[in-house]
C-alpha cells in the first residue's frame, strides 16, 4: 500500500491556487487501495472491499484529501500553529495538548468553500437526504501495514441531514489533531505535516449485532486462529469498552472456544440522530449475540478479505436480517511477521518451529537488511528472517528423540525459557513432524557447527595463544587484501572472505577449547553441588580468568580514566561532549587542553583495540565506537568519578586472589570427604581447565566483530562511490538493502528508491515489535515460562547466572549513552552484549530480560563477581528506575523493595 505523501502542508499553504477540477468527492465504488493518498487508509480499504464478491459494504462516498487541503490552505493560521506544534518539546504533554487543541479549533472553524459544500451535500442527496449516516475519519497515515492508527481519529454515528454531515466532516478533519493522534504519530515517526485527512460518509446500518473479527489471534499471533468479539446493537459499545463482548475462537472452520458475556447494555441509534445507551432485557442478556454457524460464516468472510489484502485483518462488522456488512478492515500491525517457508517446510504436515537467534546472541533489536543478510551469509546454520530478526528452523531436530533431547538440553542450559517454549509446542497433538532423512536434522550443539569430536582436557595455555594467533593472522590478511578491492571485484572477494570467516569460526580446535571451558563449568557446578552443597560453585572459581577479551575491554577503559582523571580541564571538557552524528569532533578539541594530548592518546589506543565494537554489534549497520567515539564518554566519566588510580590492576588481582582462596577452600573441604583425595584431584583438574579456557569463549565473537568492521568499511566506501555517481541519495541507504541487492546495485549502477523507502518504513515498524523466543510457521509467538515454586510472592523469576545477593538502586538503562551510575547501583536492561561490559565495572549487580548461562552478560558478570539474574521477563517495565531492588544471583530471582 502506498505510504503517506512526503510533501508538506507548507507547500499547500504558500500556493493556494488549486486545480478547480481536483477530485473532492468520490463514491466508494470509484476507489481502491491504490488511492490511499486521496481517500485515506479506511476509504481505500472500503473501496477495495466494495468490489470483492460476497462482501457487502454500506453505500457511501469519500470526501478526499484534496478537499481537506483546500480548506486548510484558506486558513493560514493553521500553518503557524503547526510550526509551534513541531517545535514543542515532545515530553511536555501540557504544551502538546494545548497547541493541538488550538489546531483542532482552527480546522473545525475553517470555512468550507461553497462548491465543496455543494459536492458533499449533493452526494448525500443521491444516497438519501433523510437517511442517517456514519461519518468516519480516514487519514493517509491510517490502516497502514505498519501502523493501524486504530481509534486515533474520530467517528460519528447516526448523523442525519446534509447540514449535520457537513458539520461532522469538519469535526473529522479536526480530529487529525487529537492529542492521542499527535502522540501516536510521533511514536511511529510520522510528521504531522505529511498526513492529510479524508472522510468516509456511509449509510448507517442499524444492526442486531456487531463487533470485531481478528483473522489471526491478536495475543498469540496464531494465523489459523480467528477471534470474534460480538455484542448487541452498535459496535461502538464494544470499541469504547461500554460492554463486555461475547468472544468466540475459531480454528480451521470450527468454533473451538466461546465465552458468553452478560450484556446488560447496548448502544442504539435515535430516530432524529445521535445514539443512546439502552438496557438489554434481562432474558436476552446471556443470549449469544451470534450463533456458532454465524461465527463460522463471518470468519470465512474474513479469510476472503485477508486473502484480498495479503495479511491478517482487524475487521469491524455488523449483522442485520439479511446478513453481514463490513464497515472497516485494516491490517493487524501488532503481529510478529512469519518467516518465509522453504520448500521442504511447505511440504510438512506440521507447523515449522523457529528459535530466535537474537536471544542466543543477546541482541533482540531489529536489524536492517544488510545486517541480517550478512549474518545469514556468515552463519554456520541456515537462518530465516522475520521482522528484522533471524530465526533457525529446528523442526527436523525435534522430530527424532535423540536430536530432540540434545537440542532441548543445549537450549535449556542457555535459556530455560526457550526450552520451556519448545516443550510447550511439543506437547501439542498437532505437532507431528515427519522423520527427516539421514543428516537432515543438522547440528544440535553450538551454533558454530555442532559438538566437537572431543574436548580439550589438558589446561595448556599454549592452545589459546595459538588460536588467538590464528585469528589475528586471518584478520590481518583480510585487512590487507580488502583495501585493494572495489566495485564488482569487492563482492567477488567478499564471497571468498565469508568462506574464510566460517572456516575460522568452525575451527575444530577453537570449538574444543570453548567446550573444554563450558564442560568444566558444568562439571564443577554439578559435582560441587552434589559433594559440598554449593550452588553455582564455578562462579567464584572463574573470577579474573586470564585471556577474557571482553573483561579486559572493561578494565582497559579504567586505564583510560586514569589518563584523564589528573586533568580537570579535560574532565570538564568531556562533561560537555554530546554523542553527535560524527562523533570525532571532541577528539580534536582535546589536544588544545592541558593534559589533552595524553587523554587523546589513551582514547586512541583504546579504539585501536576495541573501536570495532558497539551496542548490538552483530548488526553491521550499527555505528562502531571508532565511528562515534563520543559514545564512550559517559562510561569514561563514570570511571573517573567512581574509581581511583590503578583500579584495573587492583580489581583483577582481587578477583584472582578470591578465586585462589575459593579453590583452596573447596579442595580442603573435599579432602575431608570419603574418597576425598580422588574428588579433590578431579576437581583441581577441572578448575585448571576452566581457568585456562573460560576466558577464550569471548574471543571468537571479538574476531567476528573485527572482520565485520572491515567488511563495513569497504562497503561504505563503495556506497560513497554510489552517492557520488548519483545512484544513491546517501551512504546509509545501503543498510536498507540486502547484501545481494547491494551487489546488484553495484553491478548495474541502478537502485530503486521506492524499495529503500519501503524498507525504511518497515524497519521503523519492526523496531516496535518484541521478538519471541520461539516462533511457529502459524505465526504463534511462544516465550515460555518458569515453572518454579521457590520464588517468593511478588518476586520476578529469572535465571541465576552469577552467585551472590545484592541490594541497591535500580538503574533502568536502555541506551548505553544514557548511563550515569553511582556506586552500588544495579543495572537493569533488556540485554547486554560485549559492548556493555565496561559498564559492569561500576555496578553492584545485573538484571536483564534476555540471556542464558553462557551468554556474554552472564560470563562477564561472573568474571567481575557481580550477582546477576537474566531472562527476567519484562524487567525494564516491571522495575522502575530508582526503585530499590534485591538481586538473588544464587537463586535466580529479583525482589522489588520499594
Secondary structure, DSSP 8 states (H G I E B T S, - for coil): -----SS-HHHHHH-----TT---EEEGGG--GGGHHHHHHHHHHHHHHHTSTT-----EEEE-HHHHHHHHHT-THHHHHHHHHHHS-TT-HHHHHHHHHHHHHHHHHS---HHHHHHHHHHHHHH-TTSEEEEEEEESSSS-SS---TTSS-EEEEEESHHHHHHHHHHHHHGGG-HHHHHHHHHTT--GGG--EEEEEEE----SEEEEEESS-TTT--TTEEEEEEEEB-THHHHTTSS--EEEEEETTEEEEEE-----EEEEE-TTSSEEEEE--GGGTTS-SS-HHHHHHHHHHHHHHHHHHTS-EEEEEEEETTEEEEEEEEE-TTS-------HHHHT-SS--EEEEHHHHHT--S---HHHHHHHHHH-SS--EEETTEEEEE-HHHHHSHHHHHHHHHHHHHH-HHHHHHHHHHHTSTT-------TTTT---S-TTTS--SS---S--HHHHHHHHHHHHHHHHHHHHHHTT--HHHHHHHHHHHHHHHHHHHT-HHHHHHHHHHHHHHHHHHHHHHHHH--SSTHHHHTTT-TT-HHHHHHHHHHHHHHHHHT-HHHHHHHHT----SS--HHHHHHTTSTTHHHHHHHHHHHHHHHTT--TTTTSTTS--TTTSGGGGHHHHHHHHHH--TTHHHHHHHHHHHHHHHHHHHHHHHHHTSTTHHHHHHHHHHHHHHHHHHTGGGGHHHHHHHHHHHHHHHHHHHHHHHHHHTTS-SSGGGGGGS-HHHHHHHHHHT---HHHHHHHHHHHHHHHT----SEEETT--EE------S-S-TT-EE-EEEE--EEEEEEEE-SSGGG----TT-EEEES---GGGHHHHTT-SEEEESS--TTSHHHHHHHHHT-EEEE--TTHHHHS-TT-EEEEETTTTEEEE--
